[in-house]
Amino acid sequence: MTADALAERDDARQIFAGRIDVLYSLGRHYLSLPFAVLCVPATILAGHGLGFLSITPLILQMAVVIAAERLTTAYRHRPADSDPHYWARRYTWISGIAGAVWGVGAWFWFAWGSFPAEAYLALSYLGMTATEFIARAAYRPAYAVHTTLALGPLVLLLLIQGGLFPVMTAVLVAFFGAVLVSYAPGVSKLIDEGIALRSENAELVFKLQNEKNEAILARDSAQASALAKAAFVANISHELRTPMNALLGMAQLLERADLPRQQADHVKVMLEAGRGLQTLLDDVIALTRDDEDALEDEDCDPIQTARAVTRLLQPRAWEKGLKLVFTSASDLPRVAADPRRVRQALLKMADNALKFTEHGLVDIRLDLDRDEFNQAVVRFSVSDTGMGVAPEVAPHLFKPFSLGDSSYARKEQGAGLGLAVAKRIVEQAGGDVGFESTRGDGALFWFTLPVSGHTNASAQQDPAADTPAVPPHGLSILISIPAFAEVATSLAGILEPFGNRVAIAAGAAEAAARASQEKFDAIIAGSDESDLLAAAPGVKAPIVAMLLRGDRVPSATDCVLRWPVVGDELFRALNSVSVETPENRESDNSSPAAIDAVAFAALEKSLGVKTLIEILQCYVVNAEQLTGALSQACAGEKWDEAARLAHDIVGAAGGIGLSAMSQAARHFAQASRDGESTNVLRNAVEQVMGEHARARQALINLYPQLAG
């Protein structure tokens, strides 16, 4: 016998066993007893003269019910490998005995000559037969033998009685029993199909459970492998980059040294090769590292990012005699991506364009576009006037280690990883990447990133963005960033030197209470606090949201900034949301700012930040010497010398806009000329020293380079 035949036989045996199990499960043999009980009084009322003998069939049926229940109990405790046909035969026997008892009852309960009693008896038997159909239809032989032995004697008695209605009743009873017997195979078939489906479902559940367990094991193994890979990448990155940075640092020192021409050329080759190896190492690590969990900051200013890339690559473009330009559409929204990753992807494409362009220009352009789902996206494109991309290379261009024009790439020391890295970054951010090119006519590489949907880009082609902002002065500002107290302290250090009154709230509740009771020109708050303050009653001051890495953009705010924030961005934000009032000007006059905001803005614009910092470094050294000498002169009560030093301080501080310092020194000089008492002069000197410390700290807050 073949394996298929054996499998079919096993399946048929299981289905038959399931049907017999249904047969025993549905068997409620006691349900027929009420019909027998109802037949006894009907027989007595019809005048049948058997007396107490009428209950004899009822007693026999009770005995049969007890025997059937014992059979069912034995079936439930059967061995697991017992033959279902054996139990089917036993059930058929007990069904035949039960039907025979009902047939005997027909002889005891049949009322001769009383058709109403005979009709009542026929209805009772038909009800009993229908009830037994529910229990015994799962196995046709059992139901057929029960029905035949139960209804056969009744039909025979009705035919012997004779007459039109008894004969018609006999035909009706026989027909009813035959119909029910004919339905039994259909019921058995439905039960078989249900059993087969249940068996298949059980196998499917078992298989799914096994697959689930295997999937869990595979997941755990994959997670362990990912952790091991991440640890390996981190370790190898550190172990390779540390000596690489040391080698490049030494090579750069040698390049600046006074070496003979031949050795200088060797160092230059070594430095270029080292930089190429460092780029290759960075690209390989970027491809192998899983950065999905590391992308915390998902809000990027595309214009600012593109400008940074342009400034970074401009020297290389000048070196090759190329024109590198950046153009952008107006009012571009922010994109939902990590700024570092966007800058890296755009840098790869722009660097590639410069590498493969010998003459002409490279254009970096930003536009607002729509994707295939009609969702707003920002399109970053880099076009060049190089050789273009050959058609045979196009399908492999974004694959790792695909060199495109291999001869040119080798000349440029390319490894074919730049575009692969860019593609990985863009797809991780939910964007798309592609290119357009005609051989000999240059190429255009592009990628799109979804719009963050919260706020517009901060650098929206504003002509004032490239000029230093005028720091606000005389404002009353409330800061509420309870989760990061050091950020609030830093913001206060930036704003207080310009004569602004800054209050720091310990929590959102305190901030809401103070903002509703006191008058503030602006509120600087964290992400969660911004929405709470915007909804708080009585809060009328404009709100500037200060977001840290990973913070969501609040729904109700006047302006959004990201920490760490540049001073100019903070000043522009406050100037845009606040309006100077007479109260501000009065507070400005009564408490002069440590730094003259207008003067410093003019100095930054005319000199540039780098030159201004050099000047301020010289001032800090000079001011330390002057204030130290002033303190010594005060200790020795050399007031004439102290007055001369005060005039020097006025000149040094006033020239760079340190108005409070200049005013304090001028006040001391006037007091010295007026011949004030020693106590007054000493207090004036203390005021000069205090203003010097305040101005020095204010300068360090604005320009951290001065801290050294």
C-alpha positions as CSV (number, residue, x, y, z in Angstrom):
1,M,0.0,0.0,0.0
2,T,1.4,3.4,-1.0
3,A,2.1,6.2,1.4
4,D,-0.8,8.3,0.0
5,A,-3.2,5.4,0.5
6,L,-2.0,5.0,4.1
7,A,-2.4,8.7,4.7
8,E,-5.9,8.7,3.3
9,R,-6.8,5.6,5.5
10,D,-5.5,7.4,8.6
11,D,-7.4,10.5,7.8
12,A,-10.6,8.5,7.2
13,R,-10.1,6.7,10.5
14,Q,-9.6,10.0,12.4
15,I,-12.7,11.5,10.8
16,F,-14.8,8.4,11.7
17,A,-13.4,8.5,15.3
18,G,-14.4,12.1,15.5
19,R,-17.9,11.4,14.3
20,I,-18.3,8.7,16.9
21,D,-17.0,11.1,19.5
22,V,-19.8,13.5,18.4
23,L,-22.3,10.7,18.7
24,Y,-21.4,10.0,22.3
25,S,-21.1,13.7,23.2
26,L,-24.6,14.6,21.9
27,G,-26.3,11.5,23.3
28,R,-28.9,12.6,25.9
29,H,-30.9,9.4,26.3
30,Y,-33.0,10.7,29.1
31,L,-34.6,13.3,26.8
32,S,-37.0,10.7,25.5
33,L,-38.4,9.9,28.9
34,P,-40.9,12.8,29.1
35,F,-42.6,11.5,25.9
36,A,-43.0,8.1,27.6
37,V,-44.3,9.7,30.8
38,L,-47.0,11.5,28.8
39,C,-48.1,8.3,27.0
40,V,-49.1,6.6,30.3
41,P,-51.9,9.0,31.5
42,A,-53.2,9.2,27.9
43,T,-53.6,5.4,27.8
44,I,-55.4,5.4,31.2
45,L,-57.7,8.2,30.2
46,A,-58.6,6.4,27.0
47,G,-60.0,3.5,29.1
48,H,-57.3,1.0,28.3
49,G,-57.7,-1.7,30.9
50,L,-54.0,-2.6,31.6
51,G,-53.8,-0.6,34.8
52,F,-50.4,-0.5,36.4
53,L,-49.0,-2.6,33.5
54,S,-49.0,0.7,31.5
55,I,-45.8,1.9,33.3
56,T,-43.9,-1.3,32.4
57,P,-42.4,0.3,29.2
58,L,-41.5,3.4,31.2
59,I,-39.5,1.3,33.7
60,L,-37.8,-0.6,30.8
61,Q,-36.8,2.8,29.2
62,M,-35.3,4.0,32.5
63,A,-33.2,0.8,32.6
64,V,-32.1,1.4,29.0
65,V,-31.2,5.1,29.9
66,I,-29.0,3.9,32.7
67,A,-27.3,1.3,30.5
68,A,-26.7,4.0,27.8
69,E,-25.2,6.4,30.4
70,R,-22.9,3.7,31.6
71,L,-21.8,3.0,28.0
72,T,-21.1,6.7,27.6
73,T,-19.0,6.7,30.8
74,A,-17.1,3.7,29.5
75,Y,-16.4,5.5,26.2
76,R,-15.1,8.6,28.0
77,H,-12.6,6.4,29.9
78,R,-11.6,4.3,26.8
79,P,-7.9,3.7,25.9
80,A,-6.4,6.3,23.5
81,D,-5.8,3.6,20.8
82,S,-9.2,1.9,21.0
83,D,-11.1,1.0,17.8
84,P,-13.9,3.5,17.0
85,H,-15.8,0.8,15.1
86,Y,-16.1,-1.2,18.3
87,W,-17.8,1.7,20.1
88,A,-20.0,2.4,17.0
89,R,-21.3,-1.2,17.2
90,R,-22.0,-1.0,20.9
91,Y,-23.9,2.3,20.4
92,T,-25.9,0.7,17.6
93,W,-26.8,-2.2,19.9
94,I,-28.0,0.2,22.7
95,S,-29.9,2.2,20.1
96,G,-31.6,-1.0,18.9
97,I,-32.6,-2.0,22.4
98,A,-33.9,1.6,23.1
99,G,-36.0,1.4,19.9
100,A,-37.3,-2.1,20.8
101,V,-38.4,-0.9,24.2
102,W,-40.4,1.9,22.4
103,G,-41.9,-0.7,20.1
104,V,-43.0,-2.8,23.1
105,G,-44.5,0.4,24.6
106,A,-46.6,0.8,21.5
107,W,-48.3,-2.6,22.3
108,F,-49.0,-1.5,25.9
109,W,-50.2,2.1,25.1
110,F,-52.2,1.6,21.9
111,A,-55.9,2.3,22.6
112,W,-58.0,0.2,20.3
113,G,-61.0,1.9,18.8
114,S,-60.0,5.4,20.1
115,F,-58.5,7.3,17.2
116,P,-57.8,10.5,19.3
117,A,-55.7,8.4,21.7
118,E,-54.0,6.7,18.8
119,A,-53.3,10.1,17.1
120,Y,-51.9,11.4,20.5
121,L,-49.7,8.3,20.7
122,A,-48.4,8.9,17.1
123,L,-47.5,12.5,17.9
124,S,-45.6,11.4,21.0
125,Y,-43.7,8.9,19.0
126,L,-42.9,11.4,16.2
127,G,-41.6,13.9,18.9
128,M,-39.5,11.2,20.4
129,T,-38.1,10.2,17.0
130,A,-37.2,13.8,16.2
131,T,-35.5,14.2,19.5
132,E,-33.5,11.0,19.0
133,F,-32.5,12.3,15.5
134,I,-30.4,15.0,17.1
135,A,-28.4,12.5,19.2
136,R,-28.1,9.6,16.8
137,A,-28.0,11.2,13.3
138,A,-24.1,11.3,13.5
139,Y,-24.1,7.5,12.8
140,R,-26.9,6.4,10.4
141,P,-27.0,2.7,11.4
142,A,-27.7,3.6,15.0
143,Y,-30.5,6.0,14.2
144,A,-32.0,3.7,11.5
145,V,-32.2,0.7,13.8
146,H,-33.7,2.8,16.6
147,T,-36.3,4.4,14.3
148,T,-37.3,1.1,12.7
149,L,-37.8,-0.8,15.9
150,A,-39.6,2.2,17.6
151,L,-42.0,3.2,14.8
152,G,-42.5,-0.2,13.1
153,P,-44.8,-1.7,15.7
154,L,-46.9,1.5,15.9
155,V,-47.3,1.6,12.1
156,L,-48.3,-2.1,12.2
157,L,-50.9,-1.5,14.9
158,L,-52.4,1.4,13.0
159,L,-52.7,-0.7,9.9
160,I,-54.4,-3.6,11.9
161,Q,-56.8,-1.0,13.4
162,G,-57.9,-0.2,9.8
163,G,-60.0,2.7,8.7
164,L,-59.1,5.8,6.7
165,F,-57.5,8.0,9.4
166,P,-55.6,5.2,11.2
167,V,-54.1,4.0,7.8
168,M,-53.2,7.6,6.8
169,T,-51.6,8.1,10.2
170,A,-49.6,4.9,9.7
171,V,-48.4,6.2,6.3
172,L,-47.5,9.6,7.9
173,V,-45.5,8.0,10.7
174,A,-43.6,5.7,8.3
175,F,-42.9,8.6,5.9
176,F,-41.7,10.8,8.7
177,G,-39.3,8.2,9.9
178,A,-38.0,7.5,6.4
179,V,-37.4,11.2,5.8
180,L,-35.3,11.5,9.0
181,V,-33.3,8.4,8.2
182,S,-32.6,9.9,4.7
183,Y,-31.3,13.1,6.3
184,A,-28.8,11.2,8.5
185,P,-26.1,10.8,5.7
186,G,-26.2,14.5,5.0
187,V,-25.8,15.3,8.7
188,S,-22.9,12.8,8.9
189,K,-21.2,14.4,6.0
190,L,-21.4,17.9,7.6
191,I,-20.0,16.5,10.8
192,D,-17.2,14.8,8.8
193,E,-16.4,18.1,7.1
194,G,-16.4,19.9,10.4
195,I,-14.1,17.3,12.0
196,A,-11.8,17.6,9.0
197,L,-11.6,21.4,9.3
198,R,-11.0,21.1,13.0
199,S,-8.2,18.7,12.4
200,E,-6.7,21.0,9.8
201,N,-7.1,23.9,12.2
202,A,-5.4,22.0,14.9
203,E,-2.5,21.2,12.6
204,L,-2.4,24.8,11.4
205,V,-2.4,26.1,15.0
206,F,0.4,23.6,15.9
207,K,2.4,24.7,12.9
208,L,1.9,28.4,13.6
209,Q,2.9,27.9,17.2
210,N,6.1,26.2,16.0
211,E,6.7,29.0,13.5
212,K,6.1,31.5,16.2
213,N,8.6,29.9,18.5
214,E,11.1,29.7,15.6
215,A,10.4,33.4,14.7
216,I,11.0,34.4,18.4
217,L,14.3,32.4,18.4
218,A,15.3,34.0,15.1
219,R,14.4,37.5,16.4
220,D,16.4,37.0,19.6
221,S,19.3,35.7,17.5
222,A,19.0,38.7,15.2
223,Q,18.9,41.1,18.1
224,A,21.9,39.5,19.7
225,S,23.7,39.6,16.3
226,A,22.7,43.3,15.9
227,L,24.0,44.1,19.3
228,A,27.2,42.3,18.6
229,K,27.6,44.0,15.3
230,A,26.9,47.4,16.9
231,A,29.5,46.7,19.5
232,F,32.0,45.6,16.9
233,V,31.4,48.6,14.7
234,A,31.8,50.9,17.7
235,N,35.0,49.2,18.8
236,I,36.5,49.0,15.3
237,S,35.6,52.6,14.6
238,H,37.4,53.7,17.7
239,E,40.4,51.5,17.2
240,L,40.8,52.6,13.6
241,R,40.0,56.2,13.9
242,T,42.2,56.9,16.8
243,P,45.5,56.0,15.1
244,M,44.2,57.4,11.8
245,N,43.6,60.8,13.4
246,A,47.0,60.6,15.0
247,L,48.7,59.9,11.6
248,L,46.7,62.7,9.9
249,G,47.6,65.1,12.7
250,M,51.3,64.3,12.4
251,A,51.1,64.6,8.6
252,Q,49.5,68.0,8.9
253,L,52.2,69.2,11.3
254,L,54.9,67.9,8.8
255,E,53.1,69.7,6.0
256,R,53.4,73.0,7.8
257,A,57.0,72.4,8.7
258,D,59.9,73.8,6.6
259,L,60.8,70.6,4.6
260,P,62.7,70.1,1.4
261,R,60.5,70.0,-1.7
262,Q,60.9,66.2,-2.1
263,Q,59.9,65.4,1.4
264,A,57.1,68.0,1.3
265,D,55.7,66.2,-1.8
266,H,55.9,62.9,0.1
267,V,54.0,64.3,3.0
268,K,51.3,65.8,0.7
269,V,50.8,62.4,-0.9
270,M,50.6,60.7,2.5
271,L,48.1,63.3,3.7
272,E,45.9,62.9,0.7
273,A,46.0,59.1,0.9
274,G,45.2,59.3,4.6
275,R,42.2,61.6,4.0
276,G,41.0,59.2,1.3
277,L,41.3,56.3,3.7
278,Q,39.5,58.2,6.4
279,T,36.6,58.9,4.0
280,L,36.5,55.3,3.0
281,L,36.4,54.2,6.7
282,D,33.6,56.7,7.5
283,D,31.5,55.4,4.5
284,V,32.0,51.8,5.4
285,I,31.0,52.4,9.0
286,A,28.0,54.4,7.9
287,L,26.8,51.5,5.7
288,T,27.3,48.9,8.3
289,R,25.9,50.8,11.3
290,D,22.1,50.7,12.1
291,D,21.3,54.4,12.8
292,E,17.5,54.1,13.1
293,D,17.5,54.4,16.9
294,A,20.1,57.2,16.9
295,L,18.1,59.6,14.9
296,E,16.6,61.7,17.7
297,D,16.4,65.1,16.1
298,E,13.8,64.8,13.4
299,D,13.4,68.4,12.4
300,C,15.8,70.0,10.0
301,D,16.2,73.4,8.3
302,P,17.0,72.5,4.7
303,I,18.2,75.9,3.7
304,Q,20.6,76.2,6.6
305,T,21.9,72.7,5.9
306,A,22.5,73.4,2.2
307,R,24.3,76.6,3.0
308,A,26.6,74.8,5.4
309,V,27.5,72.3,2.7
310,T,28.1,75.0,0.2
311,R,30.4,76.9,2.5
312,L,32.3,73.7,3.3
313,L,32.9,72.8,-0.3
314,Q,33.5,76.3,-1.6
315,P,37.3,76.1,-1.1
316,R,37.5,72.9,-3.1
317,A,35.5,74.4,-5.9
318,W,37.8,77.4,-6.0
319,E,40.8,75.0,-6.1
320,K,39.4,73.2,-9.2
321,G,38.3,76.5,-10.8
322,L,34.6,75.6,-10.6
323,K,31.7,77.7,-9.7
324,L,29.6,76.4,-6.8
325,V,26.2,78.0,-6.5
326,F,23.3,77.5,-4.1
327,T,19.7,78.5,-5.0
328,S,16.5,77.9,-3.1
329,A,12.8,78.4,-3.4
330,S,11.3,80.8,-0.9
331,D,9.3,79.8,2.1
332,L,10.6,76.2,2.3
333,P,9.2,74.2,5.2
334,R,11.4,72.1,7.5
335,V,12.0,68.5,6.8
336,A,11.4,65.5,9.1
337,A,15.0,64.2,9.2
338,D,18.1,64.5,11.3
339,P,20.1,67.6,10.3
340,R,23.4,65.7,10.6
341,R,22.2,62.9,8.2
342,V,20.8,65.4,5.7
343,R,24.0,67.3,5.6
344,Q,25.9,64.1,5.2
345,A,23.8,62.9,2.2
346,L,23.9,66.3,0.5
347,L,27.6,66.5,1.1
348,K,28.2,63.1,-0.5
349,M,26.3,64.2,-3.7
350,A,27.8,67.6,-3.9
351,D,31.3,66.2,-3.3
352,N,30.7,63.6,-6.0
353,A,29.6,66.4,-8.4
354,L,32.8,68.4,-7.7
355,K,34.9,65.3,-8.1
356,F,33.6,64.4,-11.6
357,T,33.4,68.0,-13.0
358,E,36.5,69.4,-14.7
359,H,35.0,72.8,-15.7
360,G,31.8,74.7,-15.5
361,L,29.6,74.8,-12.4
362,V,27.9,72.7,-9.7
363,D,24.5,73.9,-8.6
364,I,22.8,72.9,-5.3
365,R,19.1,73.7,-5.4
366,L,16.2,73.2,-3.1
367,D,12.5,73.1,-4.2
368,L,9.2,72.3,-2.8
369,D,7.7,69.2,-4.6
370,R,5.0,66.5,-4.3
371,D,5.7,62.8,-4.1
372,E,3.7,60.0,-5.7
373,F,1.2,60.1,-2.8
374,N,0.7,63.9,-3.3
375,Q,2.5,64.6,0.0
376,A,4.7,67.7,0.3
377,V,8.4,67.0,0.2
378,V,11.5,69.1,-0.2
379,R,13.7,68.2,-3.2
380,F,17.4,68.5,-2.8
381,S,19.2,68.4,-6.2
382,V,22.8,68.7,-7.3
383,S,23.5,69.3,-11.0
384,D,26.9,69.5,-12.6
385,T,28.5,70.1,-16.1
386,G,30.7,67.0,-15.9
387,M,30.9,63.9,-18.2
388,G,27.5,62.5,-17.1
389,V,26.7,58.9,-16.3
390,A,27.0,56.1,-18.9
391,P,23.8,54.0,-19.5
392,E,25.5,50.8,-18.6
393,V,26.6,52.1,-15.2
394,A,23.2,53.6,-14.2
395,P,21.6,50.4,-12.7
396,H,24.5,49.9,-10.3
397,L,25.2,53.6,-9.4
398,F,23.7,53.5,-5.9
399,K,25.1,50.1,-5.0
400,P,28.1,49.9,-2.6
401,F,31.5,49.8,-4.3
402,S,30.0,50.7,-7.6
403,L,32.6,53.1,-9.2
404,G,30.7,54.4,-12.2
405,D,33.6,55.4,-14.5
406,S,36.2,53.2,-12.8
407,S,39.2,54.8,-14.4
408,Y,38.2,58.3,-13.3
409,A,37.1,57.1,-9.9
410,R,40.5,55.4,-9.3
411,K,42.2,58.6,-10.3
412,E,40.1,60.4,-7.8
413,Q,40.7,57.7,-5.1
414,G,37.0,56.9,-5.0
415,A,35.7,53.7,-3.5
416,G,32.1,53.8,-4.8
417,L,30.4,54.3,-1.4
418,G,29.3,57.9,-1.4
419,L,26.0,57.5,-3.3
420,A,25.3,54.2,-1.4
421,V,25.6,56.0,1.9
422,A,23.4,58.9,0.7
423,K,20.8,56.4,-0.5
424,R,20.8,54.6,2.8
425,I,20.4,57.9,4.8
426,V,17.6,59.2,2.6
427,E,15.6,55.9,2.7
428,Q,16.0,55.7,6.5
429,A,14.4,59.2,6.7
430,G,11.5,58.1,4.5
431,G,12.6,59.8,1.3
432,D,13.5,58.9,-2.3
433,V,16.6,59.3,-4.3
434,G,17.5,59.2,-8.0
435,F,19.4,60.9,-10.8
436,E,19.0,62.2,-14.4
437,S,21.9,62.2,-16.8
438,T,22.9,62.2,-20.5
439,R,26.4,61.1,-21.4
440,G,28.5,64.1,-22.0
441,D,25.9,66.7,-20.7
442,G,26.4,66.4,-17.0
443,A,24.2,64.8,-14.4
444,L,21.6,65.8,-11.9
445,F,21.3,63.8,-8.6
446,W,18.4,64.4,-6.3
447,F,16.7,63.2,-3.2
448,T,13.5,64.1,-1.5
449,L,12.6,64.3,2.2
450,P,9.1,64.5,3.8
451,V,8.0,67.8,5.3
452,S,7.9,67.9,9.1
453,G,4.6,69.7,9.0
454,H,5.1,71.8,12.0
455,T,7.0,75.0,11.2
456,N,8.7,76.8,8.4
457,A,12.4,76.9,7.9
458,S,14.1,79.5,9.9
459,A,16.3,80.7,7.1
460,Q,13.7,81.6,4.5
461,Q,16.0,83.6,2.2
462,D,15.8,86.5,4.6
463,P,18.4,89.1,3.6
464,A,18.8,90.0,7.3
465,A,19.8,86.4,8.1
466,D,23.4,87.0,7.1
467,T,23.7,90.2,9.2
468,P,24.2,90.3,12.9
469,A,21.0,90.7,14.9
470,V,20.5,93.6,17.4
471,P,20.3,92.1,20.9
472,P,17.0,93.0,22.7
473,H,17.5,95.3,25.7
474,G,15.2,96.4,28.4
475,L,12.8,93.4,28.1
476,S,11.2,91.4,30.8
477,I,11.6,87.7,30.0
478,L,10.3,84.6,31.7
479,I,12.2,81.3,31.2
480,S,10.5,78.0,32.0
481,I,12.6,74.9,31.1
482,P,12.4,72.9,34.3
483,A,13.8,69.7,32.8
484,F,17.1,71.4,31.9
485,A,17.9,74.1,34.4
486,E,21.4,74.6,32.9
487,V,19.8,75.7,29.6
488,A,17.6,78.3,31.4
489,T,20.7,79.6,33.2
490,S,22.7,79.8,30.0
491,L,19.8,81.7,28.3
492,A,19.7,84.1,31.2
493,G,23.5,84.6,31.0
494,I,23.1,85.6,27.3
495,L,20.2,88.0,27.8
496,E,20.9,89.7,31.2
497,P,24.1,91.6,30.0
498,F,21.9,93.7,27.6
499,G,19.8,95.1,30.5
500,N,17.0,92.5,30.2
501,R,15.2,91.4,33.3
502,V,15.1,87.6,33.3
503,A,13.0,85.4,35.7
504,I,13.4,81.6,35.8
505,A,10.4,79.5,36.8
506,A,11.0,76.2,38.5
507,G,8.0,74.5,36.8
508,A,5.1,75.0,34.4
509,A,2.7,75.8,37.3
510,E,4.9,78.6,38.7
511,A,5.5,79.9,35.1
512,A,1.7,80.1,34.5
513,A,1.1,81.8,37.8
514,R,3.8,84.4,37.3
515,A,2.9,85.0,33.6
516,S,-0.7,85.7,34.5
517,Q,0.2,88.0,37.4
518,E,3.3,89.8,36.1
519,K,4.0,91.6,32.8
520,F,6.5,89.9,30.6
521,D,7.5,90.8,27.1
522,A,8.3,87.2,26.1
523,I,8.3,83.7,27.5
524,I,10.9,81.1,26.6
525,A,9.6,77.6,27.4
526,G,10.3,74.0,26.7
527,S,8.3,71.8,24.4
528,D,5.7,70.6,26.9
529,E,5.6,73.9,28.9
530,S,4.8,75.9,25.7
531,D,1.5,74.1,25.1
532,L,0.6,74.4,28.8
533,L,1.4,78.1,29.0
534,A,-0.5,78.8,25.7
535,A,-3.6,77.2,27.2
536,A,-3.2,78.8,30.7
537,P,-5.7,81.7,31.4
538,G,-4.2,85.1,31.8
539,V,-1.0,84.4,29.9
540,K,-0.7,87.1,27.1
541,A,3.0,87.2,26.5
542,P,4.3,85.7,23.2
543,I,5.9,82.2,23.7
544,V,9.2,81.1,22.2
545,A,9.6,77.3,22.3
546,M,13.2,76.1,23.0
547,L,13.4,72.5,21.8
548,L,16.2,70.1,22.8
549,R,17.1,66.9,20.9
550,G,14.2,64.6,20.5
551,D,11.5,67.2,21.6
552,R,8.3,67.4,19.5
553,V,7.3,70.8,18.0
554,P,4.5,72.3,20.2
555,S,1.2,73.1,18.5
556,A,0.7,76.5,20.1
557,T,3.8,78.8,20.0
558,D,4.9,82.1,18.4
559,C,8.4,80.9,17.4
560,V,10.5,77.7,17.6
561,L,14.2,77.5,18.4
562,R,16.5,74.6,18.9
563,W,19.1,74.3,21.6
564,P,22.0,74.9,21.4
565,V,21.0,78.2,19.9
566,V,23.2,80.9,18.3
567,G,22.9,84.3,19.8
568,D,21.7,85.9,16.6
569,E,18.9,83.4,16.3
570,L,17.7,84.0,19.8
571,F,17.9,87.8,19.4
572,R,16.0,87.7,16.1
573,A,13.3,85.5,17.7
574,L,12.8,87.8,20.6
575,N,12.8,90.9,18.5
576,S,10.2,89.4,16.2
577,V,7.8,88.5,19.0
578,S,8.3,91.3,21.4
579,V,7.5,95.1,21.1
580,E,9.5,97.6,23.1
581,T,7.3,99.7,25.4
582,P,7.8,102.9,27.4
583,E,8.2,100.7,30.5
584,N,11.0,98.9,28.8
585,R,12.8,102.1,28.0
586,E,12.4,103.3,31.6
587,S,13.9,100.1,33.0
588,D,16.7,100.4,30.4
589,N,17.6,103.9,31.6
590,S,17.4,103.1,35.3
591,S,19.5,99.9,34.9
592,P,22.1,100.3,32.1
593,A,23.0,97.2,30.2
594,A,26.4,95.6,30.6
595,I,26.7,95.6,26.8
596,D,25.4,98.2,24.3
597,A,23.4,96.0,21.9
598,V,23.3,98.5,19.0
599,A,27.1,99.1,19.3
600,F,27.9,95.4,19.3
601,A,25.7,94.7,16.4
602,A,27.4,97.5,14.4
603,L,30.9,96.1,15.4
604,E,30.0,92.6,14.3
605,K,28.6,93.9,11.0
606,S,31.6,96.1,10.2
607,L,34.5,94.0,11.6
608,G,33.2,90.5,11.4
609,V,33.0,88.1,14.3
610,K,36.5,86.8,14.1
611,T,38.1,90.2,14.2
612,L,35.8,91.4,16.9
613,I,36.7,88.4,19.1
614,E,40.4,89.2,18.6
615,I,39.7,92.8,19.7
616,L,37.7,91.6,22.7
617,Q,40.5,89.3,23.8
618,C,42.9,92.2,23.8
619,Y,40.3,94.3,25.8
620,V,39.8,91.6,28.4
621,V,43.6,91.4,29.1
622,N,43.8,95.2,29.2
623,A,40.7,95.5,31.4
624,E,42.1,93.0,33.9
625,Q,45.3,95.0,34.2
626,L,43.5,98.4,34.5
627,T,41.0,97.1,37.2
628,G,43.8,95.4,39.1
629,A,45.8,98.6,39.1
630,L,42.7,100.6,40.1
631,S,42.2,98.2,43.0
632,Q,45.8,98.7,44.2
633,A,45.5,102.4,43.9
634,C,42.3,102.4,45.9
635,A,44.0,100.2,48.6
636,G,46.9,102.8,48.8
637,E,44.5,105.7,48.6
638,K,46.3,107.1,45.5
639,W,43.1,108.8,44.2
640,D,44.8,110.8,41.5
641,E,46.4,107.7,40.0
642,A,43.0,105.9,40.4
643,A,41.2,108.8,38.6
644,R,43.7,108.4,35.7
645,L,43.1,104.7,35.5
646,A,39.4,105.3,35.5
647,H,39.7,107.6,32.5
648,D,41.6,104.8,30.7
649,I,38.8,102.3,31.6
650,V,36.2,104.7,30.2
651,G,38.1,104.9,26.9
652,A,38.6,101.2,26.7
653,A,35.1,100.1,27.7
654,G,33.2,102.9,25.8
655,G,35.0,102.1,22.6
656,I,33.4,98.7,22.3
657,G,30.0,99.4,23.8
658,L,30.3,98.3,27.4
659,S,28.1,101.1,28.6
660,A,27.6,100.1,32.2
661,M,31.3,99.7,32.8
662,S,32.0,103.0,31.1
663,Q,29.3,104.8,33.2
664,A,30.7,103.3,36.5
665,A,34.3,104.4,35.7
666,R,33.1,107.9,34.7
667,H,31.1,108.2,37.9
668,F,34.3,107.4,40.0
669,A,36.4,109.9,38.0
670,Q,33.8,112.6,38.7
671,A,33.6,111.7,42.4
672,S,37.4,111.9,42.6
673,R,37.5,115.3,40.9
674,D,34.7,116.5,43.3
675,G,36.8,115.5,46.3
676,E,34.3,113.1,47.7
677,S,35.1,111.2,50.9
678,T,37.1,108.0,51.1
679,N,34.0,105.9,51.7
680,V,32.3,107.3,48.6
681,L,35.3,106.7,46.5
682,R,35.8,103.2,47.7
683,N,32.1,102.4,47.0
684,A,32.6,103.8,43.5
685,V,35.6,101.6,42.9
686,E,33.7,98.6,44.1
687,Q,31.0,99.5,41.6
688,V,33.6,99.6,38.8
689,M,35.0,96.2,39.8
690,G,31.5,94.8,39.9
691,E,30.6,96.1,36.4
692,H,33.9,94.8,35.1
693,A,33.0,91.3,36.4
694,R,29.5,91.5,34.9
695,A,30.8,92.8,31.5
696,R,33.4,90.0,31.4
697,Q,30.9,87.3,32.1
698,A,28.5,88.8,29.5
699,L,31.2,88.7,26.9
700,I,32.0,85.1,27.7
701,N,28.3,84.2,27.4
702,L,28.2,85.8,24.0
703,Y,31.6,84.6,22.8
704,P,32.7,81.4,24.6
705,Q,36.1,81.7,22.9
706,L,36.9,84.4,25.4
707,A,36.7,82.0,28.3
708,G,40.3,80.7,27.6
